[in-house]
Structures are given as structure tokens and as C-alpha cells.
Amino acid sequence: MSRPYKIAVLLCDTPLPAILTANGNYGAIFEKLFRNSLEATGNPDTEFTVDAYDVKNEQVYPEDVDQYDAVLLTGSSASAYENLEWINKLVEYVRFLAKEKSHIRIFGICFGHQIVAHALGGECVPNDGKWEIGVTEIGLTDMGKKLFGVSSLNLEQMHRDHVPDVPPSFHLLGSTPVSLNQGMVQLYPGASPDSFSPADVHIFTVQGHPEFQTKITQEIVKARHSTGMLDKNIVDDYWRRADKHNDGPGVVGKTLWEMLRASREAAGSHTGKQTAA
């Protein structure tokens, strides 16, 4: 019997109090995403564990990262370009994983997507004050369509920083009119963008939030509106779209599992140092 899958979730923030009370920390929220996504994979009894590490407040990292199939970076209210000790340490850790632990998949979500870009040859910048919030349709590239198995993608969004381009050695998965880079992958050396499979994906990121449920987004919108961070026009537009279908668990979560399973099947074939393609 194969061992349970193990995922390390690097906590880059703490949820708002109402969200924390209802859902737990982001480790628990992502554990729920992985669990809810299992039904879509056809393997609902798959065993897995999620271990959470607070890299923002406690700056704690896995002592033995080799035990994990993947390391996931969560979202954050911080900006990936801030010159803060915990962010600089996280950037260096991503570089270490990418170069020295290439048998471990790296998943970046929102802020995590931006940190990966910042760490590996790209950048994260303010998006001229433009917010993307709520369920948003993402136009997929051919690679995005192949990886996700759909023609377009609806994901919850909550950001006004973005990755304005695609870093060297990465391939674009999709875009919106507001943010060009809505997701990207780095493939293992030798893999072809024209005929790749989940087994070929070393690093996967999305700007959106597959882990967000409607109520989580609503709590953030209400809190940020109350402080004036989100103006009335943005909030009104969000409420018009609040109940749109979200492909987080059924599409993105399923894709995460496909990459995790592929990593087991390809175990041993991608060990050693990762070099940029």
C-alpha cells in the first residue's frame, strides 16, 4: 500500500477573524480544497496529510522537506516586492526548492504565484490600482486548456498586485483583461510544451484563489470595503458576480491532484538539481 501523500503548506498570512473561526487557518482551508477535489479525480479515498508552517509570523519551515510531495505557498495581504525579512527569506527558500529539490512540486497561489515569479526571474508590481475580486473568467492558452482540461476557467480573485509578464523558463496558462499572467508552469528539462503531461510540471502557479469559497470572499470584501480599501463601484460589481460558478475544487484542485499523482509515478526520474529550460 502506497504511503499517504504529504503536502507542506507555507502560511503567508492569517485569515480574518471571522474566516479563521469558521474555517481555520489557511492550512485547514487548503486541506479542505484537496479533500473536496478528490471527488472530481475519481479517487475519493486517497489518503493525504497537510502540514502547515507559519513562514510569516514564526518564520518556520519544514525540517525535512524531502518527505513532501509538494510545497504550496498561500495567498497574503502582503506584497511580494516588499523588503521584509520574512518575504526575503521566503524568496530564497523558493529558489532553494526549485534548484536543489526538483523532485518536489511547487504550487503558488495568488501571493504565492507572485513570490515564485519574484524568486525565479520575474517580478511582481502594483497593477495601477486595479483590483480583481470575485469569480472572474480566465481565458486559457493552449497549454492552459490542455492542463486544466477545460476551454476557460472561473476562479475567485482578490488582488491588486500582479505579475506583469512571464518569467524566463515559464509558460503562460491564462490571462484576463486586467492581469496578463493568471497562471504559469515551469516544466522539467526535456519536456515539450506541445506534448506535456502533469508529470512534466515542476512548478505550478495561479493568480486566483481555488481555495476560496463564496463566504470567504464575501468576508474579505466586506472588511476591505469597511476600511475604504475597496470603493463602492468595485464592491457593487463584486456582488453582481458573487454567485458565479467557481472552478476551484472541480478543475484547479483536480489538476493539483493530477500533478501529485504524476509525481509519484515519475518518482526518481526528476531528482537532482533543476536547471532552467
TAQUIPE-V71746 format. One record per helix or strand of 3 or more residues. SS is the DSSP state (A for helix, B for strand). FROM is the first residue (numbers start at 1). LEN is the number of residues. If there is no record, write none. Layout:
# TAQUIPE-V71746
SS|FROM|LEN / SS|FROM|LEN
This chain:
# TAQUIPE-V71746
B|5|7 / A|17|7 / A|26|16 / B|48|7 / A|65|3 / B|70|4 / A|85|16 / B|105|5 / A|111|9 / B|132|9 / A|142|7 / B|152|8 / B|170|3 / B|183|5 / A|198|3 / B|201|6 / A|214|13 / A|232|10 / A|248|18
